[in-house]
Amino acid sequence: MASLSGDLLTGALVNAMDAPPPNLSEQRFAADWSPYTHQVTAWRRLRETPPRSIIVSSGTGSGKTECFLVPVLDDLVRQLV
């Protein structure tokens, strides 16, 4: 995730996901975590101007939720900064 900081994702989001509040520590996305290729592809498509619609088809537990959730969180962080 750290390698995507500044390029695709805001550094503030990567840091926040790496060090969540204690009550959410089991939801941690470590800065040294490597996302799946389909996740990075989805994030790049959703950051295009205008954003492109995507369909992600993958097995259970493969990170489909993060395909849409991380860009939403990144957009919120960008609005706060």
C-alpha positions in Angstrom: 0.0 0.0 0.0 2.9 2.4 0.8 4.0 2.2 -2.8 0.6 3.5 -3.9 0.8 6.5 -1.5 0.9 9.8 -3.3 0.4 8.2 -6.8 -2.9 6.5 -6.6 -3.9 6.9 -2.9 -3.4 9.7 -0.5 -0.7 9.2 2.1 -3.2 10.1 4.8 -5.4 7.2 3.8 -2.6 4.7 3.6 -1.4 5.8 7.1 -4.9 5.7 8.6 -5.5 2.2 7.2 -2.1 1.1 8.6 -2.8 2.4 12.1 -6.6 2.3 12.8 -8.0 3.1 16.3 -7.5 0.2 18.8 -11.2 -0.8 18.5 -10.7 -1.4 14.8 -7.2 -2.9 14.8 -8.4 -6.2 13.3 -9.4 -4.2 10.2 -5.8 -3.0 9.6 -4.5 -2.7 6.1 -0.7 -2.7 6.7 1.4 -0.3 4.7 3.5 -3.3 3.6 0.4 -5.2 2.3 0.3 -5.8 -1.4 -3.2 -5.5 -2.9 -4.3 -7.9 -5.6 -4.0 -6.8 -9.3 -7.7 -6.6 -9.7 -7.9 -4.2 -6.8 -5.2 -1.8 -8.2 -6.8 -2.0 -11.6 -10.2 -1.1 -10.2 -8.7 1.8 -8.2 -7.0 3.2 -11.3 -10.2 3.0 -13.4 -12.2 4.7 -10.7 -9.7 7.6 -10.4 -9.9 8.4 -14.2 -11.6 11.5 -15.2 -14.4 10.9 -15.7 -14.5 7.7 -13.6 -15.2 4.6 -15.5 -17.7 1.9 -14.5 -16.2 -1.4 -13.7 -17.3 -5.0 -13.0 -15.2 -7.1 -10.7 -15.8 -10.8 -10.8 -13.6 -12.8 -8.4 -13.9 -15.6 -5.8 -15.1 -15.3 -2.3 -12.5 -13.6 0.0 -10.5 -12.1 -2.9 -11.0 -8.4 -2.0 -13.9 -7.3 -4.2 -15.3 -5.0 -1.4 -12.0 -3.2 -1.3 -12.3 -2.5 -5.0 -15.0 0.0 -4.3 -14.4 0.9 -0.7 -10.8 2.1 -0.9 -11.6 4.7 -3.6 -14.6 5.9 -1.6 -12.4 6.4 1.5 -9.6 8.0 -0.6 -12.1 10.5 -2.1 -13.3 11.4 1.4 -9.8 11.9 2.7 -9.0 14.2 -0.4 -12.1 16.3 0.5 -10.8 16.8 4.1 -7.3 17.7 3.2 
